Amino acid sequence: MDRKIRAGRLAALARLTLNGFLLGVWRVHIPGIEERAGAGHAALGRLLPLLGGGAFVGMRAAGPPSDRSGARTVVPPGAAFVRASASA
């Protein structure tokens, strides 16, 4: 197998593994988030689909720049943006 293909597959596996791990870690904190925000199950349930919507919009926005200049130049700034917005 070509080294570039193998490296790309490994990078995709690493990203997906990290994403799954972070989602699992986030899920266990949902009760604490509900309590701190003063939101009930219903309110949080109505807001959670926004995560999927945000992911969809983000993927649609990142697609054309990735096609033009490659994921290696688009993913790090995107990750930094997500990190900055999450800590705000």
N, C-alpha and C positions, 0 to 999 in steps of 0.2 A: 504494500500500500504506500502511496506517495506520502512523504513526510508532512507536506502542507495539509493534506486531507486529514491525516492523523492528528496533527496539532489543532486543526479547526474543530475536529470532533471532541478532542480533550477539552478545549476551551469551552465549547458548548455544554459539555457534561459538567464542568466545574461551575459555570454560571447557573445552570438549572439546579444543581445540587445545593448551591448556596442559596438560591431563591427559595427552594423547598424548606431548607433549614430555617431561614429567617421567617418564613410564613408560619412554620410550626412554633417558633419562639414567640412570635407576635400573638398567635392564637391563645396561648396560655395566659396572656396579659389582658384579654378582653374584659373579664370581670372587674379588674382594677381600673381599666379605662372607663368603663361604664360608671363606676362609683365616683371617680375623680371628675368626670365630665357632668355628672348628674343626669345621665341619659339612661333610659330604660332599655329593655331588650327590643321593644318595638322601634324606638327611635334609631337605635344602632342598626337594627336590621334594615331599616329604610336607607341608611347611609352606606352600608357595606357594598351594595351594587355599584356605588360610585368608584370603588377600587377597580372593578372590572372595566368600567367606562374610561377611567383615567389610563388604565393600561392600554386599552384600545386606541385612544387618542395619541398616547405617547408612541406606540408602535407605528401608527400611521404617520406621525410627524417625523420619526427617526428613520423611516424607510428610505425616502429619497436621498437624504444626506449620506446614508450608509452605502447606497448604490453608487453615488458619485465618488466618495472619498474613502470608503471602506469602514468597516465596523471598528477597526483599531483606533481610528481618529474620532469616532462618534461616541462610543460607549464610555470612555473615561469621563468626558465632560458631562454626559448624561447621568452617570453614577454620582458625580459630584453635586449636580443639581438636585438629584433625589435626596442625597444625604443632607444638603443644606436646607431643603424644604421640610424634611422630616424633623430636623432639630429646631425649626422655628416655632 
